[in-house]
Amino acid sequence: MGNVTISSKYQIVIPRDIRKQLKLKVGQKLSVIASGNAITLVPDTPLAEMRGFLRGMDKNEIREDEERI
């Protein structure tokens, strides 16, 4: 975990070890999610890169029952 400081322009710098770990690129977009007193940054992933990431998943466990009220 790294620490960051908010600049006078409300900017932060993501620490190098975190950037390398997450393979962040210059110009890459991040989604900002605020929940309570926490801020989460989530890298946007192009749809093409997500192809096949659910391969092998058992679909029977996540499907809703066909009967609906």
C-alpha positions in Angstrom: 0.0 0.0 0.0 1.3 3.4 -0.8 0.6 6.9 0.5 -0.3 9.8 -1.7 -0.7 13.6 -1.1 -3.4 15.7 -2.7 -1.8 18.7 -4.5 -3.2 22.2 -4.5 -5.0 21.3 -7.8 -6.5 18.2 -6.1 -4.3 15.8 -8.1 -2.6 12.7 -6.8 0.3 10.6 -8.1 -0.1 6.8 -8.0 3.1 5.3 -6.6 5.4 3.5 -9.0 5.2 0.1 -7.5 1.3 0.2 -7.7 1.5 1.4 -11.3 3.8 -1.5 -12.2 1.7 -4.0 -10.3 -1.5 -3.0 -12.1 0.3 -2.4 -15.4 -1.2 1.1 -15.7 -0.3 3.1 -18.8 -0.1 6.8 -19.5 -3.5 8.2 -20.5 -5.3 5.1 -19.2 -8.7 5.9 -17.7 -9.7 5.0 -14.1 -13.2 4.9 -12.6 -13.5 6.6 -9.3 -15.9 5.1 -6.8 -16.7 6.8 -3.5 -18.2 4.7 -0.7 -18.5 6.1 2.8 -15.1 7.6 3.7 -13.2 5.5 1.0 -12.2 6.3 -2.5 -11.5 3.4 -4.9 -9.8 3.8 -8.3 -10.6 1.0 -10.8 -8.7 0.8 -14.1 -11.0 0.7 -17.1 -10.4 -2.4 -19.1 -11.1 -2.4 -22.8 -13.8 -4.9 -23.7 -11.5 -6.7 -26.1 -9.1 -7.5 -23.2 -11.9 -9.1 -21.3 -12.7 -11.7 -24.0 -12.6 -15.2 -22.4 -12.0 -14.1 -18.8 -15.1 -16.1 -17.7 -14.1 -19.2 -19.6 -14.7 -22.4 -17.6 -17.1 -20.8 -15.2 -20.1 -22.9 -14.1 -23.1 -21.0 -15.5 -25.7 -23.0 -13.5 -24.7 -21.4 -10.2 -25.3 -17.8 -11.4 -28.5 -18.1 -13.4 -31.8 -17.0 -11.9 -34.6 -19.4 -11.5 -36.9 -19.4 -14.5 -40.0 -18.9 -12.3 -40.6 -15.2 -11.5 -43.4 -13.7 -9.5 
